[in-house]
Amino acid sequence: MLKRVIVVGVVVVSLLASSAWLFAAELNDVIGVLPKFAIPMREVGDRFQNMYFAAKGGNWGLAFYMSKYMNNAMNPAKVTKPDEYPLWASFYTDKFAPVNKAIMAKDVTAFEKAYTAAIKECNACHSAMGYGFIKVVKQKVPSDQGIDYKVPSKGEDVPK
């Protein structure tokens, strides 16, 4: 009887171990196809530029929407770049906060100042991380041409 219990125990442990190994392999496959930093940063850049034109056009809801989803675009980096993601998170929480504050206040002057400061912070971070060849500039036209940037709205219009 004891021999049978030991054999069953060994089989169960073996099955659990092989299942855990397969799960870990599948999880690594999923992580492997998630975007690292470059692809989410591309979306961040487009949304950042669109935000400017929305704010300048009085479409504060669109400006905040762009900010919110700019931040959310970086979520894969929590898993794929866990050492670098905190840099983004602190940038958005600390350095970018004045941009969001100006959006919610519908203050064009404060927005322009905060947005310009954010560009300087972006470029400083890129340089510090070895990507000094990526220099953010304020575009002359928005990234997305198919959006009406002059729809009157406020930041609070963005659904939670």
N, C-alpha and C positions, 0 to 999 in steps of 0.2 A: 504494500500500500504506500509506504513512504517513497519507494522507488518511483511509483506512478506519479505521485505528487511532485517529485523533483523533475521528472520528465515533462510534465504538463507546465511546470513553472519555467523550465528552460525554453520550451516552445513559445510560451506567452511572451517571455522577455525577448526572445529572438524576433518574434513578429512585431513587437512594439519598437524595437531598435531599427528594424528594416523600414517600418512605416515612418519613423522619425527621420531616417536618412533620406527616404524618397520625398517627404514633405520639405525637408531642408533643400534638397536639390531643386524641387519645383519652385520653392520660394526664391532661390538664387536666380532661377530662370526669369521669374517675374521681375525681380529687382534689376536684372540685366537689361531688360527692355524699357525700363522707366527712363525718362529723360534725366540727364545729370543736371548741369547748370546752364549749358549753352542754349538749349531749346527753350526752357522756361524764360531765360533772360531775353530771348528774342521777343517773346510775348510781352514781357515786362517793358521792353523798350518801345514797342508799338503802343501799348496802353499808356505809357508815360507821355509819349508825344501827343496822343489823342486827348489826354486829360487837359493839356495846355489849351488846345483849341476849344474844348468844351467850356472850360472856365472863362476864357476870353469871350466866348459867345454867350455867356450867361446860362449855359446848360449845366448847372451845378450838380444836378442828379447824375448826368453822364460823367462828369468829372469824378464824382465820388465812386460811381460804378467802376470806372477805369482803375481807380486806385485800389478798390477792394479786390478786384479780380487780378490786378497786377500782383498783389500780395499772394493771393491764392495760387497763382500760376507757379509759385516757387515751392509748393507743398511736396512735389516728388523729391526735392533735394533733402528733405528731412530724412529720407531713407537712403538715397543714392550718394549724398554728400554730407553725412552727418557732422563732419568737422567744419564744413564751410557754411552750412545752413544758418548757424547762430549769427554769423556776420550779417547775413541778409535780414534775419529777424530783428536784430538790434538796429540795423539801419532803418527798417520800416517803422519800428516802434519809437525810436528816438529821433533820428535825423529827419525822417519824413513826416513826423507828426505835425510840424507847422504847416505843411502843405494841406493835410487833411483838415486841420483847424481852420485855415483860410477858406477852404471849400465850404465847410459847414457854416461859416460866417458870411459866405457870399462876398468876400472882400477881395476884389481884383488886385489892389495894391499889395496886400499881404501875400496873396497867392503868387504874384510875380516875383516878389522877394524870396519867398520860401522855395519856389520852383527853381529859381536860379541857384540858390544855395544847395538844393538837392543835386543839381547837375554837378556842382563842384565836388560834393561828397561822393557821387557815383564815380567820377573820374579819379579821385584820390583812392578810393577803394580798389578800382581796377588796377591802378599803378601798384598799390601795396601788395596785391595778389599776383603780380607778374603779368598783368594784362594791360599794361600802359598803352598798348596799341589800340585799345578800344576806348575811344574818346566820345562821350555823349555831347551832342550839340542840340540846340533848339532848332527844330526843323522849320522851314518856311511854310510848309503845308502839312496837314495831318497824315498819318500813316494810312488811315482808312478814309478814302474819299466818299464812300457811300453812306455817310452818316450826316444828319443835320445837327451841327454843333451849336445851333442857335435856338433850340427849343427851350423856352423858359422853364426852369425847374429848380429844385433845391436838393441838397444832399440827402435830406430826410426822405425823399421820394424813393430811394433805392430800397427794395425789399430786403429784409434781414436774411 
